[in-house]
Amino acid sequence: MKKFEELGLSNEVLKILEKSGFVTPSEIQEKTIPLALAGKDIIGGSATGSGKTLAFASPIIENLKPGNSVQALILTPTRELAEQVARSIKRFSKNNLGILAIYGGVDIQGQIRKLPRTDVVVGTPGRILDHVQRNTLKLNNVKFLVLDEVDRMFDMGFCRDVERIIKLCPEKRQTMLFSATISDEIDDLAKKYTKNPVRVSVNSYVDHSKLEQIYYDVSPNLKFSLLVHLLNKNKTKSVMIFCNTRRNVDFVVKNLNNSGINAKAIHGGLPQNKRIRVLEEFHGKRINVMVCTDVAARGLDIKEVSLVYNYDIPPINKDYIHRIGRTARAGSDGKAVNILSDRDYENFRNILRDEFITITREELPQIQIIRTKKSYY
């Protein structure tokens, strides 16, 4: 494995990385940074948490100088990822670049006031277009265009918005596209909007040899009681519980708290400042149980998650992969627990069609029945 010193980064950036505790580059960083610094267009296959932010940020922080216009644009599918990427680039930056995360759900006027002093914009497609239409954001000076988590943006219905934004950027630019999976749709996008791109792919960041996957089959009225039993039995540092709907998330959080388990919710229906606060509490170990919809399965680099619960089974295989991908990272052990009732059977069958997924059935333990408030269905 190469060292950061061998990738072409400047001494200033190397010092920043050293101070931040970065010792050796990840696989995506080792493969991508030299290409990015050489000005190549890139199509990168890489999952969340693999270190790709530094990979695509390297030419931006090395080559941009503070100016009076937006020179780099990074598109992300979610508000949380926009904030996370912006924070990372600020940390890596050597030139005091003006870096701004823009997304919906917060006051747009504050963003408008900051944009004239911004060199790098990280944002969601909808809010980017909102600013363009208001004439508060111009993209005619963009030298670097990054599309991060493209598959997720397409899943969320942003395909047309993404293309509209790309067309507003100058043709003479460096384009980098990153996605956990490269579909035909993403291939078509790359053919239309990149020039002689270099394809980079890395191995899964999840070590499946260290990931245990199990399931319990239980009647619907015992589902929550089993979850509480398992949480009380397995005291782990950081736990993520996934539900398919916001309503189910709120149901689980409320009843966990009533059962003496400190849990917090994160989903798209919460105000942005509350979502950020929950993530900070989870990162800071002030809470160790986070209940969420799939908005948290993608785009968030949440480290040291030792256990993932699927309280609801997702309808498609890809969402299941992204959920369990929160654990068993970088050589650590991990466990994914699926709690099935009859409503989950069809979704579970869809997931088991993947020949690479092996989920072992566990016998139901003796559990104490817990009365819950409000049905989640």
Secondary structure, 3 states (H helix, E strand, C coil): CCCHHHCCCCHHHHHHHHHCCCCCCCHHHHHHHHHHHCCCCEEEECCCCCCHHHHHHHHHHHHCCCCCCCCEEEECCCHHHHHHHHHHHHHHCCCCCCEEEECCCCCHHHHHHHHHHCCEEEECHHHHHHHHHHCCCCCCCCCEEEECCHHHHHHCCCHHHHHHHHHHCCCCCEEEEEECCCCHHHHHHHHHHCCCCEEEECCCCECHHHEEEEEEECCHHHHHHHHHHHHHHCCCCCEEEECCCHHHHHHHHHHHHHCCCCEEEECCCCCHHHHHHHHHHHHCCCCCEEEECHHHCCCCCCCCECEEEECCCCCCHHHHHHHHCCECECCCCEEEEEEECHHHHHHHHHHHCCCCCCCEECCCCCCCCCCCCCCCC
